[in-house]
Amino acid sequence: MSLNIGSVNKLKVIRKTDIGYMLDSDEDEVFLHFNETNHQELKPNDLVDAFLYFDQKGRLAATLKTPLITKETPGFLEATDVHSGLGVFFHMGINKDLLLSMDDLPLDYTKWPIKGDKLYLSIKVKGKLVAKIVSKEELKIAPPTLKPKDKVFAYVQKIGREGVNLLTEDLNWVFVHQSMVRNDLRLGEKVEVTITYQSEKGYTGSLVAQKEVLLFEDANMILSYLIRKGELPLTSDSTPEEIKAYFPLSKKAFKRAIGHLYKERKIDFVDQKTILVK
């Protein structure tokens, strides 16, 4: 039978050797070491379910251990080791780890996964088995189960200019705009995300505290007014009633928002007014 490397094949035992077994295929004999038999005693003509891969020396080999992913079935794998000149290795359930090449990782090493991080990966066969980060287009998205305000754990699957893409273990894809990210993130990092919106394209979420989300929205509301009008006859000394005449905000929320805008040097205070810095 023809070989499907990177997948589980049903192969026949031909004979036993000093260190393992030889398995039959239409293309060539495949070696199965005693260490890869799951302690099974095999005999000629037995049929086995063997995962085919390339060993440390690049030779085709078989194992009866069940891999966590195959060429047909992607999955989450945990990072085991990082080599700056090669990439990141991931445990895939057999004795040989799977390499995600540095060519498929960011130029910035601080964005690489570290030991213990998880990525949703598939297998590519290129003279050896290598890992590939699964994109949203390749992913079989889970049916919608989340709703706004839900908090879930997810892993950083992609880092882009506009923000980061997260993937939950239930395969929910969540986009987080950069304005809703406070810390530098790396691929495979586990984070807790708050779902803010759900549409046909998937979920949108936030990695900042709810108070910060409100602060961002309140500040934008005041900034939008100033962009239109140029000035606002309010300051931190204004009364709650005066503030309510312009915005649906408490005095505390208003002071917090203009304090944020002032720190960012977007506004200034002149003659009991708040003005836009141009």
Protein Blocks (a to p, Z undefined) as FASTA:
>chain_A
ZZdehiacddddfbdcfklccdddfkbccdddfklnoopacdehiacdddddddfkopac
ddfbdcfbdfklgcddddfbdcfklmccddehiabdcdddfklpcfblklpccehiacdd
ddddehiacdddddfklpccdddfbdehiacddddfbdcfklccdddfkopacdddfklc
fbdcdehiacddddfbdcfkbccddfbdfklmmmmmmmmmmmmmmmmnopacbdfkbcfk
lmmmmpccdfklmmmmmmmmmmnopacceehiacddZZ
